[in-house]
Amino acid sequence: IEDKEPKLKKLSSRQRLFEAGLLVVAIFAIYLMVALVSFNPADPSWSQTAWHEPIHNIGGETGAWLADTLLFIFGVLAYAIPPIIIFQCWMLHRRESGQSHIDFFALSLRFIGVLALVFSSCGLSAISIDDWYYFASGGVIGSLINSAL
């Protein structure tokens, strides 16, 4: 009978740093999702100057600021940002083990595609979804695209 015990390779310092960075970014994405889900328009943020109540956001004052800013810029699409960040971390982790070089042309095309997806999604949500709280449903980006159309 053969000994089929798996042999583990030691990680290089570059791989350890890369995985630690991915872990930090994934934890930030989870924090951002908690801040967005527990958003309250009465919390202090850059669009709310004075408050006399305790902060309702689970992410604290920083979470309230982040949630308010993202909802103002992207609208309803802000709720899709943390899952996209976590998905990208998972894809980078999966791809890092087998690839040693970076294809900047493919990376730039993907970046342009993501920008087109974000702009069109914000524009579509501004056209078809009702506004909520004091935010436009497509955010500032969606309102600009809606008025341009």
N, C-alpha and C positions, 0 to 999 in steps of 0.2 A: 504494500500500500504506500503510495506516494504521500509525502507531506505537502499538503496544499495550503499551507499557511500563507496569507498574503504578505508580501514584502513591501514595506513602506519606504518611500524615498524621503530624504530630508529636504525641507523647503529652503530655498535660497533666501537671502535677506531681501532681495527684490520681491519675491513672491510673498513673503511675510508682510512686507510693507503694503503691497497691493491688496492682499486680503484684509488687512487691518483697515485700509482706506475704504474698501467696499463695505465692511461691517459698520464703520462710522456713518457712511452715506445711507445705508439701509436703516440704521437706528434713527437718523435724522428724518428719513421719509416716514417712518412710523410716527415719530413725534409730530410731524407736519400733518399727517392724517388725523391724529387725535385733536390737534388744534383746529383743523377745519371742521371736524364733526361737532366739536363742542363750541363752535363760534356763537357769540352773542353780540348783536350790534351795539349794546350798551357798554361793552367793555372798552377800556382805553386803547386807542390806536391812533394812527395819523389822521384819520377822518373824524375822530371823536376826541375833543380837546379836554373836556372836563368830566369827571365822574365822582360820584359820592358813594358808590356801592362797591362791594367786594367784586373781584374779577371772577366771572363765571366760567371762563375758559380754563380747561384742564391744563393747557400748556402754559399757563401763567400770562404775564404781560407780554413776553416775547412771542408766545403762541398767538395771542390776540392780534399783535401787530402783523405777524406773518399771514394769518388767516385773512385779516382785513385787506392787506395789500394784494394778496393773490386773488381774492374774490373781486376786488376792484379792477384789477388788470384783466383777468381771464374769465370772470363770471363763474358760471356753473362748471366750466371746464377745469377749474382749480381742484375739484375733487378727483380728477383723473391724474393729476400730477404725481402724487405719492405712489400709486400702483405702477405708473410708468417708470419712475425712478427705481423701484424695487425690481421690476422686470429687467431693466437695463443692467442693474448690478448682477443679477443672475446670469444674464447673457454674457457679460464681460468675464465673470468668473468661469463660466463654462468654456468660453473661447480662449482664455488666457493660457490654458494648459497646452494647447496644441499649436499656438501661433507665436512666432518670434518677431515678426515685422508688422508695421502698420501701413495699411494702404490708405493714404490721405485722399486720393480721388474718391474712393468708395465712401470714406468717412464724410467728405464734404457733400456728396450726393445725398447721403442719408440725412445729414443736417438740414439741407434744403428741403427734403421731403417732410421732415418733422415740422419745420417752420410753415410749410404749406398746409399741413394737416392742422396745426394749431390755429392758423389764421382762418381757414375755412370752417373749422368747428366753432370757433367763436362767432363768426359771421352767421352761421346757420342757427346757433342757439339764440343770437340776438333777434333773428327774424321770427323764429318759431316758438320760443319759450317765453312765458310771461316773466316780467321782472319781479324780484323778491327782495325783501328788506328795502334798502335804499340803493341796491346795486342793480345795474343793468345785467340781464341774464347772460349776455355775451361779454361783459366787461367793457373796458375802454376799447380794446381791440375789436370786439364785435360791433360796438357802436360806430366806430370809424368805418368799418367795412360795410355795415348796414347803410350808413349815410352815403357812402361812395357808390353803392349799388343803386 
